[in-house]
Amino acid sequence: MARLYADEQFPRVVSELLRTMGHDVLTVQEAGNANQKISDDEVLQFATVESRAVVTLNRQDFIRLHRINPNHAGIIVSTNDSDRTRMAERINDAIAQPKSLRGELIRVVRPSQ
């Protein structure tokens, strides 16, 4: 399964659900990087050094970072969903293929209501 790094705004419950699905999820808070005004670029750099794909709700900034430098361990941008279980399942489905996430930009979009 995937090694993930959940950024500061990513819902903690979704991180926990992804863990129950077999993913190795490290949160910004667990890494000791919370509330330090760390830039998105630094978040991506940390994740890359740790060989973890960033999972984030911050779509615009991380898509921009991917375009600037696609040499990273992966970026998963997701739309927010109040149904946290459905959100975790969508992310899990998007990364379930047994291929590397290195250099990949994965977009996970909430279904229309």
Steps between C-alpha positions, in 0.01 A plus 500: 500500500597866477722710724315830548564836664180683595538877501377722780145559372434141397226343719656285772212251492568436130866434583389251763261330257776472241713327763227242556513437125869413530669828411795638695384854579713758678329829584667840517406505868664164570815612319523803730443744214161643600433868575838608364380677186696255284455577132335254264832465320666395827217253571562343160877495555460327838265242351738436212797446734284259702381321181139588575230633269333816627125470551329839515185703449717789376451417134600826336838542670608137473397472135716809439791341690465184292519702180810684620682186611348156436795331674326402825365189673145574386220749560139406566264796487147441620182699522356513850207276584301507823458124460848415625465127435405563138790743469751244632356231272534725193863574585568132567344403167709762317829369638418128524689409183831332579707765323727767640355840580839664432451805280124441477225757554181320602174697502219367717170681449191481715204363303219738415223504754 
